[in-house]
Amino acid sequence: MVFNQFKTFLLLAAMSGLLLLAGSAIGGSSGIKIALLLALIMNIISYFYSDKIVLSLYNAQPLDKNQFSWLHSIVQDLTQKMGLPMPKLWVIDTPMANAFATGRNSDHASVAVTTGILDILDERELRGVLAHELGHVKNRDILISTVAATMSTAIGYLANMVRFAAIYGASDDRNRRTNPFASLLVIIFMPLAAMLLQMAVSRSREYLADETGAEYSEDPLALASALEKLHYSVQRAHLDNQADANKASTATLFIVNPFTAQGIIALFSTHPPMQERIKRLRQMHEKMFK
């Protein structure tokens, strides 16, 4: 768990370095300040309202406490163990088996499950999944993801500024032409590098949520079994890469990637390799019960 926290710190530090490098490449501090300001405004709005946007996007409905009293009891038990307030619970009517947590902090958290996941998991496996999602809440992953998104967006803005400067022959704030090689680096490679680092942060937080969920549920194998079922299920029922492109930015929220990714596209996955996640959970079970 400590390793994953440290890894996230290193990845965010690398993104900060990219941001500073991109700012210096355009020749001054004014560009980086503008980019950061725009990115912060956009992501602050996202931070406070993303839960409402995402839940609305998937037409999530409040979970009926009477109909799903057993599920409500599972979450209530887990939140007490984790020292968290009770989140709002939602259900999404779709055959895609998945779940996600959202909300800016533990006092404004929501956990959503699909009807598909309720159909294929038993109660023990579902407890593992819910523990994973509450792990995201406990680890403040929404805040960390927002920080990563802010820096990635700022780098993207800087790349656009450099591209326009190159097109119109603008000079930097020190009255010197920007270096063509540095401009090309910022325009092409830095946004790609920032995106890869942002996705690496997402993968690191997934590992951490797996560990947190397994620890508090005290059943790593239940989560491993659930992930295995979800992995194969999502290959049959998943979001369409083209028709649901408007939902691509929400992929990182789900416990398993709701889109299919094969070949080189898998390099850009927001989630870690499933077999590696399962392997780590089995190793955690061996350590807990040896």
PyMOL commands that set and color helices and strands:
alter all, ss='L'
color gray80, all
select helices_A, chain A and resi 2-25+29-57+69-82+106-108+115-120+123-138+141-168+180-217+220-234+245-253+263-268+274-289
alter helices_A, ss='H'
color red, helices_A
select strands_A, chain A and resi 61-62+88-92+99-102+110-114
alter strands_A, ss='S'
color yellow, strands_A
deselect
rebuild
show_as cartoon
